[in-house]
Amino acid sequence: MAKASPSQDPQTVAAFTVLKRALELDGESRYQQALVCYQEGIDLLLQIQKGTKDDNKKGKLREAISRHLDRAEKIKKYLDQEKEDGKYHKQIRIEENATGFSYESLFKEYLHETVTEVWVEDPYIRQEHQLYNFLRFCEMLIKKPCNVKTIHLLTSVDKGFANVQQSSGLEEIKASLRSHGVLLEINYSSSIHDREIRFNNGWMIKIGRGLDYFKRPQGRFSLGYCDYDLRPCHETTVDIFHNSHTKKL
């Protein structure tokens, strides 16, 4: 068990706190999240080891690094094998009125610095609240650690009164993204039904309701209006695959 004594410096305490979380996630079989914590904790211990001149402390750090590194390597091999075997499929069930499912909470595990290109297929980026959903999603993509340069949107055309709102709203988002160095390519299809999001690091996310799984807020000054983690959701299912799995479907 990763432990830190009260006499240890804050950096050491921080390292073992992260490693303790890694062990908890590991015990819950949440291996992907555990691996991230193991790597972060090991990196912190390596920094501490590099800066200490106490041989006794160096020895204890070396032992802790070796122990956690062995476990992290086993988890990484396991996850890599799962992906190669096409077994990586995670399903999240969002219950009616559930909260805590903002785009950041749902996607952050799969958004790394390797993400430079994103494809969004969603027939319902039409109405004002749906345009705001897409805008929020884009805002998430331009934040670190992502390095997104291109976003491809495939949606359907609103043939009613809101058609002007849809086209002008998407063009405004496109112009805003351009000012951040991101290209938004917009295409329309009259036959699109599937809803999926793909990242060029191999991850694919299918949401039953697409990006529009949030309920309308009670009012402009109600909790959840700005913070999507506090906004109640419609019931839906989220399926997450890696392309090594989808190639075999």
C-alpha positions as CSV (number, residue, x, y, z in Angstrom):
1,M,0.0,0.0,0.0
2,A,1.3,3.5,-0.9
3,K,1.8,5.4,2.3
4,A,3.2,8.8,3.2
5,S,4.2,9.7,6.8
6,P,3.3,13.2,8.2
7,S,7.0,14.1,8.3
8,Q,7.4,13.8,4.6
9,D,7.6,16.9,2.4
10,P,4.5,18.1,0.5
11,Q,5.9,16.8,-2.9
12,T,6.3,13.3,-1.4
13,V,2.9,13.4,0.2
14,A,1.4,14.4,-3.2
15,A,3.1,11.6,-5.0
16,F,1.9,8.9,-2.6
17,T,-1.6,10.4,-2.6
18,V,-1.8,9.9,-6.3
19,L,-0.4,6.4,-6.0
20,K,-3.0,5.6,-3.3
21,R,-5.7,6.6,-5.8
22,A,-4.0,4.4,-8.4
23,L,-4.3,1.4,-6.1
24,E,-8.0,2.2,-5.4
25,L,-8.8,2.4,-9.1
26,D,-6.7,-0.7,-9.7
27,G,-8.7,-2.6,-7.0
28,E,-12.0,-1.5,-8.8
29,S,-10.7,-2.8,-12.1
30,R,-10.7,0.7,-13.5
31,Y,-7.4,0.0,-15.2
32,Q,-7.3,2.9,-17.7
33,Q,-7.7,5.5,-15.0
34,A,-5.4,3.6,-12.6
35,L,-2.6,3.6,-15.2
36,V,-2.8,7.4,-15.5
37,C,-2.5,7.7,-11.8
38,Y,0.4,5.2,-11.6
39,Q,2.3,7.1,-14.3
40,E,1.7,10.5,-12.6
41,G,2.8,9.2,-9.2
42,I,5.9,7.5,-10.5
43,D,6.9,10.6,-12.4
44,L,6.6,12.6,-9.1
45,L,8.7,10.0,-7.2
46,L,11.4,10.2,-10.0
47,Q,11.6,14.0,-9.6
48,I,11.9,13.6,-5.8
49,Q,14.6,10.9,-6.2
50,K,16.6,13.1,-8.6
51,G,16.6,16.0,-6.1
52,T,17.5,14.1,-2.9
53,K,21.0,13.4,-1.6
54,D,19.9,11.2,1.2
55,D,21.0,7.6,0.3
56,N,18.5,6.0,2.6
57,K,15.6,8.0,1.1
58,K,16.9,7.3,-2.4
59,G,16.7,3.6,-1.6
60,K,13.1,3.7,-0.3
61,L,12.1,5.8,-3.3
62,R,13.8,3.4,-5.7
63,E,11.9,0.5,-4.1
64,A,8.5,2.3,-4.3
65,I,9.2,3.3,-7.9
66,S,10.1,-0.2,-8.9
67,R,7.0,-1.7,-7.2
68,H,4.5,0.7,-8.8
69,L,6.3,0.6,-12.1
70,D,6.0,-3.2,-12.3
71,R,2.2,-2.9,-11.7
72,A,1.8,-0.1,-14.2
73,E,3.6,-2.1,-16.9
74,K,1.4,-5.1,-16.3
75,I,-1.7,-3.0,-16.6
76,K,-0.4,-1.3,-19.8
77,K,0.3,-4.7,-21.4
78,Y,-3.2,-5.9,-20.3
79,L,-4.9,-2.9,-21.9
80,D,-2.8,-3.1,-25.0
81,Q,-3.7,-6.8,-25.4
82,E,-7.4,-6.1,-24.8
83,K,-7.3,-3.5,-27.6
84,E,-5.5,-5.8,-30.0
85,D,-7.9,-8.6,-29.3
86,G,-10.8,-6.2,-30.0
87,K,-12.3,-6.6,-26.5
88,Y,-12.2,-3.0,-25.5
89,H,-15.8,-1.9,-25.2
90,K,-17.1,0.3,-22.4
91,Q,-20.7,1.1,-21.9
92,I,-22.1,3.9,-19.7
93,R,-25.7,4.1,-18.8
94,I,-27.0,7.6,-18.0
95,E,-30.1,7.4,-16.0
96,E,-33.1,9.8,-16.2
97,N,-32.3,13.1,-14.4
98,A,-28.7,11.9,-13.6
99,T,-26.1,14.7,-13.2
100,G,-22.3,14.7,-13.5
101,F,-22.2,13.9,-17.2
102,S,-20.8,17.0,-18.8
103,Y,-18.8,16.6,-22.0
104,E,-15.6,17.0,-20.0
105,S,-16.5,14.3,-17.6
106,L,-17.5,11.9,-20.4
107,F,-14.7,12.5,-22.8
108,K,-11.6,13.6,-20.8
109,E,-10.3,10.1,-20.5
110,Y,-9.8,9.9,-24.2
111,L,-8.6,13.4,-25.0
112,H,-4.8,13.4,-25.1
113,E,-2.3,15.6,-26.9
114,T,-2.5,13.1,-29.8
115,V,-6.0,14.3,-30.6
116,T,-5.6,16.6,-33.6
117,E,-8.7,15.7,-35.6
118,V,-12.3,15.0,-34.6
119,W,-15.4,13.8,-36.5
120,V,-18.9,14.5,-35.3
121,E,-21.9,12.9,-36.9
122,D,-25.2,14.1,-35.3
123,P,-28.4,14.8,-37.3
124,Y,-29.6,17.2,-34.6
125,I,-27.3,20.2,-34.5
126,R,-30.2,22.4,-35.6
127,Q,-32.0,24.2,-32.8
128,E,-30.5,26.9,-30.6
129,H,-29.9,24.7,-27.6
130,Q,-28.3,22.0,-29.9
131,L,-26.0,24.6,-31.4
132,Y,-25.0,25.6,-27.9
133,N,-24.3,22.0,-27.1
134,F,-22.0,21.7,-30.1
135,L,-20.3,25.0,-29.1
136,R,-19.6,23.6,-25.6
137,F,-18.2,20.5,-27.2
138,C,-15.9,22.6,-29.4
139,E,-14.8,24.7,-26.4
140,M,-13.7,21.5,-24.7
141,L,-11.7,20.3,-27.7
142,I,-9.6,23.5,-28.0
143,K,-8.4,23.2,-24.4
144,K,-5.3,21.4,-23.3
145,P,-4.2,18.6,-23.5
146,C,-5.8,18.4,-27.0
147,N,-4.1,19.8,-30.0
148,V,-7.1,19.8,-32.3
149,K,-6.7,21.4,-35.7
150,T,-9.7,20.1,-37.6
151,I,-13.3,19.3,-36.6
152,H,-15.6,17.6,-39.2
153,L,-19.3,18.0,-38.6
154,L,-21.9,16.0,-40.5
155,T,-25.5,16.9,-39.6
156,S,-28.9,17.3,-41.2
157,V,-30.5,20.5,-42.6
158,D,-33.4,22.1,-40.7
159,K,-35.8,22.8,-43.5
160,G,-38.1,24.9,-41.3
161,F,-38.0,28.4,-40.0
162,A,-34.9,27.7,-38.0
163,N,-32.8,27.0,-41.1
164,V,-31.3,30.5,-41.0
165,Q,-30.5,30.2,-37.3
166,Q,-28.8,26.8,-37.9
167,S,-26.6,28.0,-40.8
168,S,-25.7,31.3,-39.2
169,G,-25.0,29.7,-35.9
170,L,-22.7,27.1,-37.4
171,E,-20.9,29.7,-39.4
172,E,-20.4,31.8,-36.3
173,I,-18.9,28.8,-34.5
174,K,-16.7,28.2,-37.5
175,A,-15.4,31.8,-37.5
176,S,-14.7,31.6,-33.8
177,L,-12.8,28.3,-34.1
178,R,-10.8,29.8,-37.0
179,S,-9.6,32.6,-34.6
180,H,-8.2,29.8,-32.4
181,G,-6.5,28.1,-35.4
182,V,-9.1,25.3,-35.7
183,L,-10.8,24.5,-39.0
184,L,-14.5,23.5,-38.8
185,E,-15.7,21.6,-41.9
186,I,-19.5,21.4,-42.1
187,N,-21.4,19.0,-44.3
188,Y,-25.1,18.2,-44.5
189,S,-26.9,14.9,-45.2
190,S,-30.6,14.2,-45.6
191,S,-30.1,10.5,-44.7
192,I,-27.9,10.7,-41.6
193,H,-29.3,8.8,-38.6
194,D,-26.3,7.5,-36.7
195,R,-24.8,9.6,-33.9
196,E,-21.1,9.1,-33.3
197,I,-17.9,11.0,-32.4
198,R,-14.5,9.8,-33.5
199,F,-11.0,11.0,-32.4
200,N,-8.0,10.4,-34.5
201,N,-6.3,8.6,-31.6
202,G,-8.6,5.7,-32.3
203,W,-11.5,6.2,-29.9
204,M,-15.1,6.2,-31.0
205,I,-18.0,7.3,-28.8
206,K,-21.7,6.5,-29.7
207,I,-24.3,8.3,-27.7
208,G,-27.9,7.2,-28.1
209,R,-29.1,10.8,-28.1
210,G,-26.0,12.4,-29.6
211,L,-24.8,15.6,-28.0
212,D,-28.4,16.5,-27.0
213,Y,-28.7,14.4,-23.9
214,F,-29.2,17.2,-21.5
215,K,-32.5,18.5,-20.3
216,R,-33.5,22.1,-20.7
217,P,-32.6,24.1,-17.5
218,Q,-35.4,25.4,-15.4
219,G,-34.4,29.0,-16.1
220,R,-31.5,31.2,-17.1
221,F,-30.5,31.5,-13.4
222,S,-30.9,27.9,-12.3
223,L,-28.0,25.6,-11.5
224,G,-26.9,23.7,-14.5
225,Y,-27.5,26.5,-16.9
226,C,-23.7,27.1,-17.3
227,D,-22.2,24.1,-15.6
228,Y,-23.3,21.0,-17.5
229,D,-22.1,18.7,-14.7
230,L,-25.1,20.1,-12.7
231,R,-27.6,19.8,-15.5
232,P,-30.0,16.8,-15.4
233,C,-29.8,14.4,-18.3
234,H,-32.2,12.4,-20.4
235,E,-31.8,8.6,-20.1
236,T,-29.4,7.4,-22.7
237,T,-26.5,4.9,-23.3
238,V,-22.9,5.7,-24.2
239,D,-20.8,3.1,-26.0
240,I,-17.1,3.6,-26.2
241,F,-14.9,1.6,-28.6
242,H,-11.3,1.7,-29.8
243,N,-10.8,1.3,-33.5
244,S,-8.9,-2.0,-33.0
245,H,-12.3,-3.3,-31.8
246,T,-14.5,-1.7,-34.4
247,K,-12.4,-3.1,-37.2
248,K,-13.6,-6.5,-36.2
249,L,-17.3,-5.6,-35.9
